[in-house]
Amino acid sequence: MKGREVTFLIVALLLAAVIGGLVGDIVGTFLPPGAAKTLFTKSLKVGFDTIKVDFYAISFTFGLMLKINFMSVLVVLLVIVYFRWWYL
């Protein structure tokens, strides 16, 4: 696997997670209350909250939080299957 393909895979996976999460939230808002709505709107937050480091002249804020839902996982899996089919 070439470096260009690895970069493409990482960008594709990040875009898939973002687009899948967005689609899941949009679909979940239009569904009536029930199991399907719960499936699309339920999410798991993984990461750590912001950490602020404050020096006299400069301050830094670090943080990373991933919001994972059903559609983001599904779209990421589809991208992985497509990548394996197309590039390997």
HTML snippet that shows the backbone in 3Dmol.js (N, CA, C, O; Angstrom):
<script src="https://3Dmol.org/build/3Dmol-min.js"></script>
<div id="view" style="width:600px;height:400px;position:relative"></div>
<script>
const pdb = `
ATOM      1  N   MET A   1       0.839  -1.164   0.000  1.00  0.00           N
ATOM      2  CA  MET A   1       0.000   0.000   0.000  1.00  0.00           C
ATOM      3  C   MET A   1       0.896   1.243   0.000  1.00  0.00           C
ATOM      4  O   MET A   1       1.811   1.364   0.814  1.00  0.00           O
ATOM      5  N   LYS A   2       0.619   2.146  -0.913  1.00  0.00           N
ATOM      6  CA  LYS A   2       1.417   3.355  -1.042  1.00  0.00           C
ATOM      7  C   LYS A   2       0.958   4.416  -0.050  1.00  0.00           C
ATOM      8  O   LYS A   2      -0.151   4.352   0.482  1.00  0.00           O
ATOM      9  N   GLY A   3       1.820   5.381   0.188  1.00  0.00           N
ATOM     10  CA  GLY A   3       1.508   6.456   1.122  1.00  0.00           C
ATOM     11  C   GLY A   3       0.291   7.259   0.698  1.00  0.00           C
ATOM     12  O   GLY A   3      -0.484   7.723   1.535  1.00  0.00           O
ATOM     13  N   ARG A   4       0.131   7.419  -0.603  1.00  0.00           N
ATOM     14  CA  ARG A   4      -1.013   8.164  -1.126  1.00  0.00           C
ATOM     15  C   ARG A   4      -2.323   7.435  -0.830  1.00  0.00           C
ATOM     16  O   ARG A   4      -3.335   8.063  -0.517  1.00  0.00           O
ATOM     17  N   GLU A   5      -2.296   6.113  -0.931  1.00  0.00           N
ATOM     18  CA  GLU A   5      -3.491   5.320  -0.648  1.00  0.00           C
ATOM     19  C   GLU A   5      -3.840   5.355   0.839  1.00  0.00           C
ATOM     20  O   GLU A   5      -5.017   5.372   1.197  1.00  0.00           O
ATOM     21  N   VAL A   6      -2.834   5.366   1.699  1.00  0.00           N
ATOM     22  CA  VAL A   6      -3.081   5.441   3.140  1.00  0.00           C
ATOM     23  C   VAL A   6      -3.719   6.782   3.491  1.00  0.00           C
ATOM     24  O   VAL A   6      -4.660   6.836   4.282  1.00  0.00           O
ATOM     25  N   THR A   7      -3.210   7.855   2.907  1.00  0.00           N
ATOM     26  CA  THR A   7      -3.784   9.176   3.136  1.00  0.00           C
ATOM     27  C   THR A   7      -5.228   9.222   2.658  1.00  0.00           C
ATOM     28  O   THR A   7      -6.101   9.757   3.340  1.00  0.00           O
ATOM     29  N   PHE A   8      -5.472   8.658   1.484  1.00  0.00           N
ATOM     30  CA  PHE A   8      -6.832   8.618   0.951  1.00  0.00           C
ATOM     31  C   PHE A   8      -7.758   7.826   1.870  1.00  0.00           C
ATOM     32  O   PHE A   8      -8.898   8.231   2.097  1.00  0.00           O
ATOM     33  N   LEU A   9      -7.282   6.706   2.398  1.00  0.00           N
ATOM     34  CA  LEU A   9      -8.089   5.884   3.295  1.00  0.00           C
ATOM     35  C   LEU A   9      -8.428   6.638   4.580  1.00  0.00           C
ATOM     36  O   LEU A   9      -9.571   6.598   5.033  1.00  0.00           O
ATOM     37  N   ILE A  10      -7.460   7.317   5.164  1.00  0.00           N
ATOM     38  CA  ILE A  10      -7.702   8.062   6.404  1.00  0.00           C
ATOM     39  C   ILE A  10      -8.702   9.189   6.175  1.00  0.00           C
ATOM     40  O   ILE A  10      -9.614   9.382   6.979  1.00  0.00           O
ATOM     41  N   VAL A  11      -8.539   9.931   5.088  1.00  0.00           N
ATOM     42  CA  VAL A  11      -9.476  11.015   4.776  1.00  0.00           C
ATOM     43  C   VAL A  11     -10.864  10.453   4.500  1.00  0.00           C
ATOM     44  O   VAL A  11     -11.862  11.015   4.951  1.00  0.00           O
ATOM     45  N   ALA A  12     -10.935   9.344   3.759  1.00  0.00           N
ATOM     46  CA  ALA A  12     -12.228   8.730   3.453  1.00  0.00           C
ATOM     47  C   ALA A  12     -12.922   8.229   4.711  1.00  0.00           C
ATOM     48  O   ALA A  12     -14.138   8.371   4.839  1.00  0.00           O
ATOM     49  N   LEU A  13     -12.171   7.646   5.646  1.00  0.00           N
ATOM     50  CA  LEU A  13     -12.770   7.167   6.890  1.00  0.00           C
ATOM     51  C   LEU A  13     -13.281   8.321   7.752  1.00  0.00           C
ATOM     52  O   LEU A  13     -14.354   8.223   8.347  1.00  0.00           O
ATOM     53  N   LEU A  14     -12.524   9.403   7.821  1.00  0.00           N
ATOM     54  CA  LEU A  14     -12.975  10.569   8.589  1.00  0.00           C
ATOM     55  C   LEU A  14     -14.225  11.194   7.974  1.00  0.00           C
ATOM     56  O   LEU A  14     -15.164  11.547   8.687  1.00  0.00           O
ATOM     57  N   LEU A  15     -14.231  11.329   6.648  1.00  0.00           N
ATOM     58  CA  LEU A  15     -15.415  11.864   5.979  1.00  0.00           C
ATOM     59  C   LEU A  15     -16.609  10.938   6.139  1.00  0.00           C
ATOM     60  O   LEU A  15     -17.735  11.404   6.313  1.00  0.00           O
ATOM     61  N   ALA A  16     -16.376   9.639   6.082  1.00  0.00           N
ATOM     62  CA  ALA A  16     -17.465   8.674   6.255  1.00  0.00           C
ATOM     63  C   ALA A  16     -18.063   8.775   7.646  1.00  0.00           C
ATOM     64  O   ALA A  16     -19.283   8.712   7.799  1.00  0.00           O
ATOM     65  N   ALA A  17     -17.232   8.931   8.656  1.00  0.00           N
ATOM     66  CA  ALA A  17     -17.737   9.048  10.027  1.00  0.00           C
ATOM     67  C   ALA A  17     -18.555  10.325  10.199  1.00  0.00           C
ATOM     68  O   ALA A  17     -19.609  10.306  10.835  1.00  0.00           O
ATOM     69  N   VAL A  18     -18.078  11.424   9.640  1.00  0.00           N
ATOM     70  CA  VAL A  18     -18.790  12.697   9.765  1.00  0.00           C
ATOM     71  C   VAL A  18     -20.109  12.656   8.998  1.00  0.00           C
ATOM     72  O   VAL A  18     -21.153  13.030   9.533  1.00  0.00           O
ATOM     73  N   ILE A  19     -20.063  12.203   7.753  1.00  0.00           N
ATOM     74  CA  ILE A  19     -21.272  12.160   6.934  1.00  0.00           C
ATOM     75  C   ILE A  19     -22.269  11.149   7.493  1.00  0.00           C
ATOM     76  O   ILE A  19     -23.470  11.417   7.518  1.00  0.00           O
ATOM     77  N   GLY A  20     -21.789   9.999   7.938  1.00  0.00           N
ATOM     78  CA  GLY A  20     -22.679   9.004   8.530  1.00  0.00           C
ATOM     79  C   GLY A  20     -23.351   9.513   9.785  1.00  0.00           C
ATOM     80  O   GLY A  20     -24.545   9.287   9.983  1.00  0.00           O
ATOM     81  N   GLY A  21     -22.606  10.197  10.636  1.00  0.00           N
ATOM     82  CA  GLY A  21     -23.199  10.770  11.839  1.00  0.00           C
ATOM     83  C   GLY A  21     -24.237  11.826  11.519  1.00  0.00           C
ATOM     84  O   GLY A  21     -25.285  11.893  12.163  1.00  0.00           O
ATOM     85  N   LEU A  22     -23.946  12.652  10.522  1.00  0.00           N
ATOM     86  CA  LEU A  22     -24.888  13.685  10.110  1.00  0.00           C
ATOM     87  C   LEU A  22     -26.159  13.069   9.535  1.00  0.00           C
ATOM     88  O   LEU A  22     -27.262  13.501   9.868  1.00  0.00           O
ATOM     89  N   VAL A  23     -26.013  12.068   8.678  1.00  0.00           N
ATOM     90  CA  VAL A  23     -27.180  11.394   8.096  1.00  0.00           C
ATOM     91  C   VAL A  23     -27.996  10.701   9.185  1.00  0.00           C
ATOM     92  O   VAL A  23     -29.226  10.743   9.155  1.00  0.00           O
ATOM     93  N   GLY A  24     -27.330  10.073  10.134  1.00  0.00           N
ATOM     94  CA  GLY A  24     -28.038   9.422  11.232  1.00  0.00           C
ATOM     95  C   GLY A  24     -28.848  10.397  12.058  1.00  0.00           C
ATOM     96  O   GLY A  24     -29.981  10.096  12.436  1.00  0.00           O
ATOM     97  N   ASP A  25     -28.290  11.557  12.345  1.00  0.00           N
ATOM     98  CA  ASP A  25     -29.028  12.571  13.104  1.00  0.00           C
ATOM     99  C   ASP A  25     -30.208  13.120  12.304  1.00  0.00           C
ATOM    100  O   ASP A  25     -31.286  13.339  12.857  1.00  0.00           O
ATOM    101  N   ILE A  26     -30.006  13.343  11.009  1.00  0.00           N
ATOM    102  CA  ILE A  26     -31.089  13.865  10.171  1.00  0.00           C
ATOM    103  C   ILE A  26     -32.214  12.847  10.050  1.00  0.00           C
ATOM    104  O   ILE A  26     -33.384  13.199  10.204  1.00  0.00           O
ATOM    105  N   VAL A  27     -31.877  11.592   9.775  1.00  0.00           N
ATOM    106  CA  VAL A  27     -32.899  10.551   9.660  1.00  0.00           C
ATOM    107  C   VAL A  27     -33.620  10.372  10.987  1.00  0.00           C
ATOM    108  O   VAL A  27     -34.838  10.193  11.007  1.00  0.00           O
ATOM    109  N   GLY A  28     -32.896  10.417  12.087  1.00  0.00           N
ATOM    110  CA  GLY A  28     -33.494  10.241  13.406  1.00  0.00           C
ATOM    111  C   GLY A  28     -34.495  11.316  13.773  1.00  0.00           C
ATOM    112  O   GLY A  28     -35.437  11.051  14.520  1.00  0.00           O
ATOM    113  N   THR A  29     -34.312  12.528  13.263  1.00  0.00           N
ATOM    114  CA  THR A  29     -35.253  13.599  13.591  1.00  0.00           C
ATOM    115  C   THR A  29     -36.594  13.416  12.896  1.00  0.00           C
ATOM    116  O   THR A  29     -37.608  13.901  13.396  1.00  0.00           O
ATOM    117  N   PHE A  30     -36.628  12.731  11.760  1.00  0.00           N
ATOM    118  CA  PHE A  30     -37.867  12.560  11.009  1.00  0.00           C
ATOM    119  C   PHE A  30     -38.623  11.286  11.365  1.00  0.00           C
ATOM    120  O   PHE A  30     -39.760  11.111  10.925  1.00  0.00           O
ATOM    121  N   LEU A  31     -38.030  10.402  12.140  1.00  0.00           N
ATOM    122  CA  LEU A  31     -38.688   9.149  12.498  1.00  0.00           C
ATOM    123  C   LEU A  31     -39.620   9.346  13.690  1.00  0.00           C
ATOM    124  O   LEU A  31     -39.348  10.168  14.566  1.00  0.00           O
ATOM    125  N   PRO A  32     -40.720   8.592  13.723  1.00  0.00           N
ATOM    126  CA  PRO A  32     -41.597   8.651  14.900  1.00  0.00           C
ATOM    127  C   PRO A  32     -40.930   7.960  16.087  1.00  0.00           C
ATOM    128  O   PRO A  32     -40.021   7.152  15.898  1.00  0.00           O
ATOM    129  N   PRO A  33     -41.365   8.264  17.297  1.00  0.00           N
ATOM    130  CA  PRO A  33     -40.759   7.622  18.471  1.00  0.00           C
ATOM    131  C   PRO A  33     -40.874   6.101  18.399  1.00  0.00           C
ATOM    132  O   PRO A  33     -41.919   5.558  18.039  1.00  0.00           O
ATOM    133  N   GLY A  34     -39.796   5.437  18.743  1.00  0.00           N
ATOM    134  CA  GLY A  34     -39.783   3.982  18.723  1.00  0.00           C
ATOM    135  C   GLY A  34     -38.368   3.457  18.626  1.00  0.00           C
ATOM    136  O   GLY A  34     -37.397   4.176  18.861  1.00  0.00           O
ATOM    137  N   ALA A  35     -38.275   2.185  18.274  1.00  0.00           N
ATOM    138  CA  ALA A  35     -36.972   1.521  18.225  1.00  0.00           C
ATOM    139  C   ALA A  35     -36.091   2.070  17.111  1.00  0.00           C
ATOM    140  O   ALA A  35     -34.884   2.225  17.297  1.00  0.00           O
ATOM    141  N   ALA A  36     -36.680   2.366  15.952  1.00  0.00           N
ATOM    142  CA  ALA A  36     -35.885   2.872  14.834  1.00  0.00           C
ATOM    143  C   ALA A  36     -35.298   4.244  15.162  1.00  0.00           C
ATOM    144  O   ALA A  36     -34.139   4.519  14.850  1.00  0.00           O
ATOM    145  N   LYS A  37     -36.095   5.095  15.786  1.00  0.00           N
ATOM    146  CA  LYS A  37     -35.592   6.423  16.165  1.00  0.00           C
ATOM    147  C   LYS A  37     -34.461   6.295  17.174  1.00  0.00           C
ATOM    148  O   LYS A  37     -33.465   7.012  17.087  1.00  0.00           O
ATOM    149  N   THR A  38     -34.609   5.389  18.125  1.00  0.00           N
ATOM    150  CA  THR A  38     -33.556   5.168  19.115  1.00  0.00           C
ATOM    151  C   THR A  38     -32.286   4.664  18.451  1.00  0.00           C
ATOM    152  O   THR A  38     -31.186   5.070  18.825  1.00  0.00           O
ATOM    153  N   LEU A  39     -32.430   3.774  17.460  1.00  0.00           N
ATOM    154  CA  LEU A  39     -31.270   3.238  16.753  1.00  0.00           C
ATOM    155  C   LEU A  39     -30.491   4.341  16.051  1.00  0.00           C
ATOM    156  O   LEU A  39     -29.260   4.356  16.086  1.00  0.00           O
ATOM    157  N   PHE A  40     -31.204   5.263  15.413  1.00  0.00           N
ATOM    158  CA  PHE A  40     -30.529   6.308  14.654  1.00  0.00           C
ATOM    159  C   PHE A  40     -30.040   7.468  15.517  1.00  0.00           C
ATOM    160  O   PHE A  40     -29.048   8.108  15.171  1.00  0.00           O
ATOM    161  N   THR A  41     -30.706   7.751  16.620  1.00  0.00           N
ATOM    162  CA  THR A  41     -30.321   8.923  17.407  1.00  0.00           C
ATOM    163  C   THR A  41     -29.414   8.605  18.586  1.00  0.00           C
ATOM    164  O   THR A  41     -28.743   9.504  19.093  1.00  0.00           O
ATOM    165  N   LYS A  42     -29.372   7.375  19.032  1.00  0.00           N
ATOM    166  CA  LYS A  42     -28.514   6.994  20.166  1.00  0.00           C
ATOM    167  C   LYS A  42     -27.054   7.069  19.722  1.00  0.00           C
ATOM    168  O   LYS A  42     -26.697   6.564  18.658  1.00  0.00           O
ATOM    169  N   SER A  43     -26.227   7.692  20.530  1.00  0.00           N
ATOM    170  CA  SER A  43     -24.813   7.809  20.176  1.00  0.00           C
ATOM    171  C   SER A  43     -23.956   7.584  21.410  1.00  0.00           C
ATOM    172  O   SER A  43     -24.418   7.696  22.546  1.00  0.00           O
ATOM    173  N   LEU A  44     -22.713   7.268  21.156  1.00  0.00           N
ATOM    174  CA  LEU A  44     -21.737   7.024  22.207  1.00  0.00           C
ATOM    175  C   LEU A  44     -20.621   8.050  22.047  1.00  0.00           C
ATOM    176  O   LEU A  44     -20.028   8.168  20.975  1.00  0.00           O
ATOM    177  N   LYS A  45     -20.341   8.783  23.105  1.00  0.00           N
ATOM    178  CA  LYS A  45     -19.265   9.773  23.061  1.00  0.00           C
ATOM    179  C   LYS A  45     -18.005   9.155  23.642  1.00  0.00           C
ATOM    180  O   LYS A  45     -17.994   8.683  24.779  1.00  0.00           O
ATOM    181  N   VAL A  46     -16.942   9.164  22.842  1.00  0.00           N
ATOM    182  CA  VAL A  46     -15.664   8.590  23.243  1.00  0.00           C
ATOM    183  C   VAL A  46     -14.611   9.684  23.129  1.00  0.00           C
ATOM    184  O   VAL A  46     -14.551  10.386  22.120  1.00  0.00           O
ATOM    185  N   GLY A  47     -13.787   9.832  24.149  1.00  0.00           N
ATOM    186  CA  GLY A  47     -12.731  10.824  24.101  1.00  0.00           C
ATOM    187  C   GLY A  47     -12.504  11.448  25.459  1.00  0.00           C
ATOM    188  O   GLY A  47     -12.881  10.889  26.489  1.00  0.00           O
ATOM    189  N   PHE A  48     -11.885  12.606  25.446  1.00  0.00           N
ATOM    190  CA  PHE A  48     -11.648  13.320  26.694  1.00  0.00           C
ATOM    191  C   PHE A  48     -12.048  14.779  26.521  1.00  0.00           C
ATOM    192  O   PHE A  48     -11.930  15.349  25.436  1.00  0.00           O
ATOM    193  N   ASP A  49     -12.519  15.366  27.605  1.00  0.00           N
ATOM    194  CA  ASP A  49     -12.952  16.760  27.578  1.00  0.00           C
ATOM    195  C   ASP A  49     -11.752  17.689  27.407  1.00  0.00           C
ATOM    196  O   ASP A  49     -10.599  17.257  27.408  1.00  0.00           O
ATOM    197  N   THR A  50     -12.053  18.943  27.263  1.00  0.00           N
ATOM    198  CA  THR A  50     -10.993  19.914  27.026  1.00  0.00           C
ATOM    199  C   THR A  50     -10.100  20.070  28.253  1.00  0.00           C
ATOM    200  O   THR A  50     -10.553  20.048  29.397  1.00  0.00           O
ATOM    201  N   ILE A  51      -8.838  20.225  27.964  1.00  0.00           N
ATOM    202  CA  ILE A  51      -7.824  20.478  28.986  1.00  0.00           C
ATOM    203  C   ILE A  51      -7.194  21.825  28.650  1.00  0.00           C
ATOM    204  O   ILE A  51      -6.716  22.034  27.535  1.00  0.00           O
ATOM    205  N   LYS A  52      -7.195  22.718  29.599  1.00  0.00           N
ATOM    206  CA  LYS A  52      -6.644  24.046  29.354  1.00  0.00           C
ATOM    207  C   LYS A  52      -5.326  24.188  30.092  1.00  0.00           C
ATOM    208  O   LYS A  52      -5.245  23.971  31.301  1.00  0.00           O
ATOM    209  N   VAL A  53      -4.289  24.558  29.339  1.00  0.00           N
ATOM    210  CA  VAL A  53      -2.971  24.832  29.901  1.00  0.00           C
ATOM    211  C   VAL A  53      -2.735  26.328  29.725  1.00  0.00           C
ATOM    212  O   VAL A  53      -2.675  26.828  28.602  1.00  0.00           O
ATOM    213  N   ASP A  54      -2.604  27.023  30.820  1.00  0.00           N
ATOM    214  CA  ASP A  54      -2.506  28.475  30.777  1.00  0.00           C
ATOM    215  C   ASP A  54      -1.151  28.919  31.309  1.00  0.00           C
ATOM    216  O   ASP A  54      -0.844  28.751  32.489  1.00  0.00           O
ATOM    217  N   PHE A  55      -0.346  29.490  30.416  1.00  0.00           N
ATOM    218  CA  PHE A  55       0.913  30.104  30.808  1.00  0.00           C
ATOM    219  C   PHE A  55       0.695  31.611  30.901  1.00  0.00           C
ATOM    220  O   PHE A  55      -0.410  32.102  30.673  1.00  0.00           O
ATOM    221  N   TYR A  56       1.722  32.316  31.226  1.00  0.00           N
ATOM    222  CA  TYR A  56       1.575  33.758  31.406  1.00  0.00           C
ATOM    223  C   TYR A  56       1.212  34.461  30.091  1.00  0.00           C
ATOM    224  O   TYR A  56       0.301  35.288  30.062  1.00  0.00           O
ATOM    225  N   ALA A  57       1.917  34.135  29.017  1.00  0.00           N
ATOM    226  CA  ALA A  57       1.720  34.847  27.762  1.00  0.00           C
ATOM    227  C   ALA A  57       0.900  34.067  26.739  1.00  0.00           C
ATOM    228  O   ALA A  57       0.462  34.638  25.740  1.00  0.00           O
ATOM    229  N   ILE A  58       0.689  32.795  26.968  1.00  0.00           N
ATOM    230  CA  ILE A  58       0.001  31.970  25.973  1.00  0.00           C
ATOM    231  C   ILE A  58      -0.786  30.876  26.691  1.00  0.00           C
ATOM    232  O   ILE A  58      -0.401  30.421  27.768  1.00  0.00           O
ATOM    233  N   SER A  59      -1.872  30.471  26.087  1.00  0.00           N
ATOM    234  CA  SER A  59      -2.653  29.372  26.665  1.00  0.00           C
ATOM    235  C   SER A  59      -3.034  28.394  25.558  1.00  0.00           C
ATOM    236  O   SER A  59      -3.237  28.784  24.408  1.00  0.00           O
ATOM    237  N   PHE A  60      -3.125  27.136  25.920  1.00  0.00           N
ATOM    238  CA  PHE A  60      -3.486  26.074  24.995  1.00  0.00           C
ATOM    239  C   PHE A  60      -4.738  25.375  25.503  1.00  0.00           C
ATOM    240  O   PHE A  60      -4.934  25.221  26.708  1.00  0.00           O
ATOM    241  N   THR A  61      -5.569  24.960  24.583  1.00  0.00           N
ATOM    242  CA  THR A  61      -6.744  24.163  24.923  1.00  0.00           C
ATOM    243  C   THR A  61      -6.727  22.921  24.046  1.00  0.00           C
ATOM    244  O   THR A  61      -6.695  23.020  22.819  1.00  0.00           O
ATOM    245  N   PHE A  62      -6.748  21.757  24.674  1.00  0.00           N
ATOM    246  CA  PHE A  62      -6.728  20.489  23.961  1.00  0.00           C
ATOM    247  C   PHE A  62      -8.002  19.716  24.287  1.00  0.00           C
ATOM    248  O   PHE A  62      -8.532  19.809  25.394  1.00  0.00           O
ATOM    249  N   GLY A  63      -8.479  18.961  23.317  1.00  0.00           N
ATOM    250  CA  GLY A  63      -9.641  18.113  23.560  1.00  0.00           C
ATOM    251  C   GLY A  63      -9.969  17.297  22.328  1.00  0.00           C
ATOM    252  O   GLY A  63      -9.680  17.702  21.203  1.00  0.00           O
ATOM    253  N   LEU A  64     -10.571  16.152  22.549  1.00  0.00           N
ATOM    254  CA  LEU A  64     -10.992  15.287  21.447  1.00  0.00           C
ATOM    255  C   LEU A  64     -12.207  14.500  21.903  1.00  0.00           C
ATOM    256  O   LEU A  64     -12.159  13.812  22.923  1.00  0.00           O
ATOM    257  N   MET A  65     -13.292  14.598  21.153  1.00  0.00           N
ATOM    258  CA  MET A  65     -14.499  13.861  21.484  1.00  0.00           C
ATOM    259  C   MET A  65     -15.085  13.316  20.184  1.00  0.00           C
ATOM    260  O   MET A  65     -15.350  14.075  19.251  1.00  0.00           O
ATOM    261  N   LEU A  66     -15.284  12.022  20.127  1.00  0.00           N
ATOM    262  CA  LEU A  66     -15.895  11.374  18.977  1.00  0.00           C
ATOM    263  C   LEU A  66     -17.310  10.959  19.343  1.00  0.00           C
ATOM    264  O   LEU A  66     -17.531  10.330  20.377  1.00  0.00           O
ATOM    265  N   LYS A  67     -18.261  11.308  18.502  1.00  0.00           N
ATOM    266  CA  LYS A  67     -19.655  10.929  18.713  1.00  0.00           C
ATOM    267  C   LYS A  67     -19.985   9.850  17.679  1.00  0.00           C
ATOM    268  O   LYS A  67     -20.101  10.129  16.486  1.00  0.00           O
ATOM    269  N   ILE A  68     -20.131   8.633  18.155  1.00  0.00           N
ATOM    270  CA  ILE A  68     -20.323   7.485  17.275  1.00  0.00           C
ATOM    271  C   ILE A  68     -21.781   7.052  17.348  1.00  0.00           C
ATOM    272  O   ILE A  68     -22.312   6.822  18.435  1.00  0.00           O
ATOM    273  N   ASN A  69     -22.434   6.940  16.179  1.00  0.00           N
ATOM    274  CA  ASN A  69     -23.785   6.407  16.137  1.00  0.00           C
ATOM    275  C   ASN A  69     -23.861   5.296  15.085  1.00  0.00           C
ATOM    276  O   ASN A  69     -22.865   4.976  14.437  1.00  0.00           O
ATOM    277  N   PHE A  70     -25.037   4.720  14.925  1.00  0.00           N
ATOM    278  CA  PHE A  70     -25.231   3.571  14.043  1.00  0.00           C
ATOM    279  C   PHE A  70     -24.827   3.879  12.603  1.00  0.00           C
ATOM    280  O   PHE A  70     -24.110   3.095  11.979  1.00  0.00           O
ATOM    281  N   MET A  71     -25.277   5.001  12.077  1.00  0.00           N
ATOM    282  CA  MET A  71     -24.995   5.328  10.680  1.00  0.00           C
ATOM    283  C   MET A  71     -23.516   5.622  10.455  1.00  0.00           C
ATOM    284  O   MET A  71     -22.985   5.277   9.399  1.00  0.00           O
ATOM    285  N   SER A  72     -22.847   6.239  11.397  1.00  0.00           N
ATOM    286  CA  SER A  72     -21.422   6.509  11.205  1.00  0.00           C
ATOM    287  C   SER A  72     -20.635   5.203  11.147  1.00  0.00           C
ATOM    288  O   SER A  72     -19.717   5.067  10.338  1.00  0.00           O
ATOM    289  N   VAL A  73     -20.991   4.240  12.002  1.00  0.00           N
ATOM    290  CA  VAL A  73     -20.323   2.933  11.962  1.00  0.00           C
ATOM    291  C   VAL A  73     -20.634   2.221  10.654  1.00  0.00           C
ATOM    292  O   VAL A  73     -19.744   1.627  10.046  1.00  0.00           O
ATOM    293  N   LEU A  74     -21.887   2.275  10.214  1.00  0.00           N
ATOM    294  CA  LEU A  74     -22.284   1.610   8.971  1.00  0.00           C
ATOM    295  C   LEU A  74     -21.552   2.196   7.766  1.00  0.00           C
ATOM    296  O   LEU A  74     -21.065   1.448   6.918  1.00  0.00           O
ATOM    297  N   VAL A  75     -21.470   3.505   7.679  1.00  0.00           N
ATOM    298  CA  VAL A  75     -20.801   4.142   6.537  1.00  0.00           C
ATOM    299  C   VAL A  75     -19.297   3.887   6.582  1.00  0.00           C
ATOM    300  O   VAL A  75     -18.684   3.688   5.533  1.00  0.00           O
ATOM    301  N   VAL A  76     -18.691   3.886   7.756  1.00  0.00           N
ATOM    302  CA  VAL A  76     -17.262   3.568   7.867  1.00  0.00           C
ATOM    303  C   VAL A  76     -17.006   2.131   7.412  1.00  0.00           C
ATOM    304  O   VAL A  76     -16.031   1.872   6.707  1.00  0.00           O
ATOM    305  N   LEU A  77     -17.867   1.199   7.806  1.00  0.00           N
ATOM    306  CA  LEU A  77     -17.714  -0.191   7.349  1.00  0.00           C
ATOM    307  C   LEU A  77     -17.865  -0.304   5.836  1.00  0.00           C
ATOM    308  O   LEU A  77     -17.145  -1.074   5.200  1.00  0.00           O
ATOM    309  N   LEU A  78     -18.788   0.452   5.256  1.00  0.00           N
ATOM    310  CA  LEU A  78     -18.941   0.444   3.799  1.00  0.00           C
ATOM    311  C   LEU A  78     -17.696   0.990   3.103  1.00  0.00           C
ATOM    312  O   LEU A  78     -17.296   0.471   2.061  1.00  0.00           O
ATOM    313  N   VAL A  79     -17.090   2.017   3.657  1.00  0.00           N
ATOM    314  CA  VAL A  79     -15.856   2.558   3.078  1.00  0.00           C
ATOM    315  C   VAL A  79     -14.725   1.537   3.171  1.00  0.00           C
ATOM    316  O   VAL A  79     -13.938   1.403   2.235  1.00  0.00           O
ATOM    317  N   ILE A  80     -14.638   0.820   4.282  1.00  0.00           N
ATOM    318  CA  ILE A  80     -13.597  -0.205   4.427  1.00  0.00           C
ATOM    319  C   ILE A  80     -13.806  -1.326   3.419  1.00  0.00           C
ATOM    320  O   ILE A  80     -12.849  -1.783   2.793  1.00  0.00           O
ATOM    321  N   VAL A  81     -15.047  -1.774   3.256  1.00  0.00           N
ATOM    322  CA  VAL A  81     -15.339  -2.830   2.272  1.00  0.00           C
ATOM    323  C   VAL A  81     -15.009  -2.342   0.872  1.00  0.00           C
ATOM    324  O   VAL A  81     -14.409  -3.080   0.090  1.00  0.00           O
ATOM    325  N   TYR A  82     -15.389  -1.110   0.539  1.00  0.00           N
ATOM    326  CA  TYR A  82     -15.078  -0.551  -0.775  1.00  0.00           C
ATOM    327  C   TYR A  82     -13.566  -0.451  -0.985  1.00  0.00           C
ATOM    328  O   TYR A  82     -13.065  -0.773  -2.062  1.00  0.00           O
ATOM    329  N   PHE A  83     -12.853  -0.011   0.030  1.00  0.00           N
ATOM    330  CA  PHE A  83     -11.405   0.118  -0.096  1.00  0.00           C
ATOM    331  C   PHE A  83     -10.753  -1.239  -0.323  1.00  0.00           C
ATOM    332  O   PHE A  83      -9.858  -1.365  -1.159  1.00  0.00           O
ATOM    333  N   ARG A  84     -11.192  -2.247   0.409  1.00  0.00           N
ATOM    334  CA  ARG A  84     -10.628  -3.595   0.227  1.00  0.00           C
ATOM    335  C   ARG A  84     -10.941  -4.127  -1.166  1.00  0.00           C
ATOM    336  O   ARG A  84     -10.099  -4.771  -1.791  1.00  0.00           O
ATOM    337  N   TRP A  85     -12.144  -3.862  -1.651  1.00  0.00           N
ATOM    338  CA  TRP A  85     -12.540  -4.347  -2.969  1.00  0.00           C
ATOM    339  C   TRP A  85     -11.786  -3.615  -4.075  1.00  0.00           C
ATOM    340  O   TRP A  85     -11.374  -4.238  -5.053  1.00  0.00           O
ATOM    341  N   TRP A  86     -11.602  -2.313  -3.936  1.00  0.00           N
ATOM    342  CA  TRP A  86     -11.017  -1.518  -5.004  1.00  0.00           C
ATOM    343  C   TRP A  86      -9.487  -1.560  -5.001  1.00  0.00           C
ATOM    344  O   TRP A  86      -8.879  -1.660  -6.066  1.00  0.00           O
ATOM    345  N   TYR A  87      -8.855  -1.487  -3.830  1.00  0.00           N
ATOM    346  CA  TYR A  87      -7.409  -1.329  -3.770  1.00  0.00           C
ATOM    347  C   TYR A  87      -6.642  -2.599  -3.462  1.00  0.00           C
ATOM    348  O   TYR A  87      -5.442  -2.649  -3.730  1.00  0.00           O
ATOM    349  N   LEU A  88      -7.268  -3.625  -2.917  1.00  0.00           N
ATOM    350  CA  LEU A  88      -6.511  -4.830  -2.581  1.00  0.00           C
ATOM    351  C   LEU A  88      -6.844  -5.974  -3.491  1.00  0.00           C
ATOM    352  O   LEU A  88      -6.291  -7.064  -3.340  1.00  0.00           O
TER     353      LEU A  88
END
`;
const viewer = $3Dmol.createViewer("view");
viewer.addModel(pdb, "pdb");
viewer.setStyle({}, {cartoon: {color: "spectrum"}});
viewer.zoomTo();
viewer.render();
</script>
